[in-house]
Amino acid sequence: MTEQPATAPPSEHSADVIVVGAGPAGSATAYYLAKAGLDVLLLEKTAFPREKVCGDGLTPRATKQLVSMGIDISEEAGWLRNKGLRIIGGGQRLQLDWPELASFPDYGLVRRRDDFDEQLARQAQKAGARLYERCNVGAPVLDPRTGRITGVEAKLGEEKLPVTFHAPLVVAADGNSTRLSLAMGLHRREDRPMGVAVRTYFTSPRHDDDYLESWLELWDRRGPQDRLLPGYGWIFGMGDGTSNVGLGILNSSKAFKELDWREVLKAWCASMPAEWGYTPENMTMPIRGAALPMAFNRQPHYTKGLLLVGDAGGLVNPFNGEGIAYAMESGHIAADVIVQAHARATPAQREMALARYPQVLKDTYGGYYTMGRAFVKLIGNPKIMKLATERGLTHPVLMRFTLKMLANLTDPTGGDAMDRIINGLAKVAPNS
Ligand SMILES: Cc1cc2nc3c(=O)[nH]c(=O)nc-3n(C[C@H](O)[C@H](O)[C@H](O)COP(=O)(O)OP(=O)(O)OC[C@H]3O[C@@H](n4cnc5c(N)ncnc54)[C@H](O)[C@@H]3O)c2cc1C
């Protein structure tokens, strides 16, 4: 979209758009760009199938995105469906079905990320995106006159061959660490919430649970008084003989930096009924963890030819730590903006179209994330967390509202009273 370099690079290494990273955000972006007829390079550091540390839980929001990408999510194809969320805390156990909505299906899914991510990447390939695996992207290539990104340097294959890829637009879909955004000067906003999450797998008779299970009570038992931590533990049956068991904690509590989360997970598992099998001998994977970048913790989402999607743009939902749906949705939104820009006649018009991307993201999620930031602050106070856990679960109607709020599942128009309250609040909250 900018002027062509004097010597055109070989065409296999140039495209209309380069997408860096083939997680859910990158594959969704590449899929929609390729579908619209653009020439797309999808560059992935690893080779599929590859592990990604995750809870592997998909809400109806993520399910909707899979349907849009034409993924076969039938049970015959190996997907385990879930009907809702089981919440445990304050001595209560509440099972809530996903809400019935016009905008989202009423079921979620579970799938291991090694296979999940590969399916998405292959779907992007089928749509026409050119996927390079074992392609480790390093520095951006910049136009010295404008500072605009015009490509990326990469090491390709086991031989680590240096290759330069060129495109007038680059999408950073390289996850939480996003070296590409950092190299373009886009640093993390410290005023936004951050989470950490750790998980492992156990062989377990609970492997085919048709509800996602969430435990609201995680305790810090180091001091004279036990403290309730802001976060939750999960048990997701994988349908393959194992359960994914993990926990996620927010940085809004004092304990955040002090605790060893692997130990907290071990202690929690040790407190569970023996017949569930969450014991060290049944563990099939080591405990691994990673960060959860939330509530737009990296901005702006567009600058100088670079768009940020998914974790690279800090799109994890601060209410529940869900990131896959937002990664795929932002990929879809970014692709739409790029396709429109691509069709404009002049560089100035293209730039005007691209500059809309941050605003579209803000209009879509900004108010909701602002509420999420307030929620994170509130539950960082152990007293409030305790009160919410002990009292909240005794009110099923309140909990149904909470489920809609936490999972961001409402109909934008024509929904019920709960939908109208949540949407109304999100609309009036500042969308920064
Ligand atoms: C323990 C844990 C549990 C979680 N549980 C859930 C859950 O149950 N449900 C949910 O919705 N979300 C969950 N999340 C969040 C979710 O995993 C992320 O939000 C999601 O993976 C973001 O997708 P992404 O495509 O933006 O980034 P990623 O999935 O991180 O993908 C980034 C891709 O870029 C590649 N890459 C990185 N650097 C380079 C480079 N230099 N060159 C080329 N390629 C590169 C990586 O190899 C990777 O394939 C969890 C997170 C953690 C840590």
The ligand as a MOL file (V3000), in Angstrom:
LIG
                    3D

  0  0  0     0  0            999 V3000
M  V30 BEGIN CTAB
M  V30 COUNTS 53 58 0 0 0
M  V30 BEGIN ATOM
M  V30 1 C -3.0020 -21.0380 31.8870 0
M  V30 2 C -3.8950 -20.3100 30.9230 0
M  V30 3 C -5.2080 -20.7370 30.7640 0
M  V30 4 C -6.0650 -20.1070 29.8660 0
M  V30 5 N -7.3110 -20.6100 29.6990 0
M  V30 6 C -8.1270 -20.0720 28.7600 0
M  V30 7 C -9.3910 -20.6820 28.4920 0
M  V30 8 O -9.7500 -21.7210 29.0640 0
M  V30 9 N -10.1890 -20.0940 27.5560 0
M  V30 10 C -9.8030 -18.9560 26.8810 0
M  V30 11 O -10.5850 -18.4580 26.0710 0
M  V30 12 N -8.5920 -18.3840 27.1100 0
M  V30 13 C -7.7350 -18.9250 28.0090 0
M  V30 14 N -6.4900 -18.3750 28.2030 0
M  V30 15 C -6.0850 -17.2210 27.3850 0
M  V30 16 C -5.7150 -17.6590 25.9600 0
M  V30 17 O -4.7900 -18.7220 26.0260 0
M  V30 18 C -5.1330 -16.5120 25.1440 0
M  V30 19 O -5.8840 -15.3470 25.3430 0
M  V30 20 C -5.1040 -16.8390 23.6430 0
M  V30 21 O -4.2410 -17.9280 23.3790 0
M  V30 22 C -4.6460 -15.6320 22.8270 0
M  V30 23 O -4.5220 -15.9710 21.4730 0
M  V30 24 P -3.4630 -15.2040 20.5520 0
M  V30 25 O -3.5990 -15.8030 19.1970 0
M  V30 26 O -3.5750 -13.7510 20.7250 0
M  V30 27 O -2.0230 -15.5850 21.1670 0
M  V30 28 P -1.3340 -17.0020 21.3260 0
M  V30 29 O -2.3220 -18.0700 21.4710 0
M  V30 30 O -0.3070 -16.8140 22.3830 0
M  V30 31 O -0.6080 -17.2350 19.9240 0
M  V30 32 C 0.5410 -16.5010 19.5610 0
M  V30 33 C 1.2510 -17.2760 18.4570 0
M  V30 34 O 2.3390 -16.4810 17.9710 0
M  V30 35 C 3.4750 -17.3000 17.8410 0
M  V30 36 N 4.6480 -16.4370 17.9580 0
M  V30 37 C 5.0910 -15.8010 19.0660 0
M  V30 38 N 6.2190 -15.1210 18.7980 0
M  V30 39 C 6.4840 -15.3080 17.4690 0
M  V30 40 C 7.5290 -14.8770 16.6070 0
M  V30 41 N 8.5060 -14.1140 17.0530 0
M  V30 42 N 7.4950 -15.2770 15.3120 0
M  V30 43 C 6.4900 -16.0630 14.8410 0
M  V30 44 N 5.4790 -16.5150 15.6340 0
M  V30 45 C 5.4780 -16.1440 16.9290 0
M  V30 46 C 3.3530 -18.3180 18.9630 0
M  V30 47 O 4.1280 -19.4780 18.7280 0
M  V30 48 C 1.8510 -18.5950 18.9530 0
M  V30 49 O 1.5140 -19.6180 18.0540 0
M  V30 50 C -5.6050 -18.9720 29.1090 0
M  V30 51 C -4.2960 -18.5390 29.2860 0
M  V30 52 C -3.4440 -19.1850 30.1690 0
M  V30 53 C -2.0390 -18.6820 30.3300 0
M  V30 END ATOM
M  V30 BEGIN BOND
M  V30 1 1 1 2
M  V30 2 1 2 3
M  V30 3 2 2 52
M  V30 4 2 3 4
M  V30 5 1 4 5
M  V30 6 1 4 50
M  V30 7 2 5 6
M  V30 8 1 6 7
M  V30 9 1 6 13
M  V30 10 2 7 8
M  V30 11 1 7 9
M  V30 12 1 9 10
M  V30 13 2 10 11
M  V30 14 1 10 12
M  V30 15 2 12 13
M  V30 16 1 13 14
M  V30 17 1 14 15
M  V30 18 1 14 50
M  V30 19 1 15 16
M  V30 20 1 16 17
M  V30 21 1 16 18
M  V30 22 1 18 19
M  V30 23 1 18 20
M  V30 24 1 20 21
M  V30 25 1 20 22
M  V30 26 1 22 23
M  V30 27 1 23 24
M  V30 28 2 24 25
M  V30 29 1 24 26
M  V30 30 1 24 27
M  V30 31 1 27 28
M  V30 32 2 28 29
M  V30 33 1 28 30
M  V30 34 1 28 31
M  V30 35 1 31 32
M  V30 36 1 32 33
M  V30 37 1 33 34
M  V30 38 1 33 48
M  V30 39 1 34 35
M  V30 40 1 35 36
M  V30 41 1 35 46
M  V30 42 1 36 37
M  V30 43 1 36 45
M  V30 44 2 37 38
M  V30 45 1 38 39
M  V30 46 1 39 40
M  V30 47 2 39 45
M  V30 48 1 40 41
M  V30 49 2 40 42
M  V30 50 1 42 43
M  V30 51 2 43 44
M  V30 52 1 44 45
M  V30 53 1 46 47
M  V30 54 1 46 48
M  V30 55 1 48 49
M  V30 56 2 50 51
M  V30 57 1 51 52
M  V30 58 1 52 53
M  V30 END BOND
M  V30 END CTAB
M  END
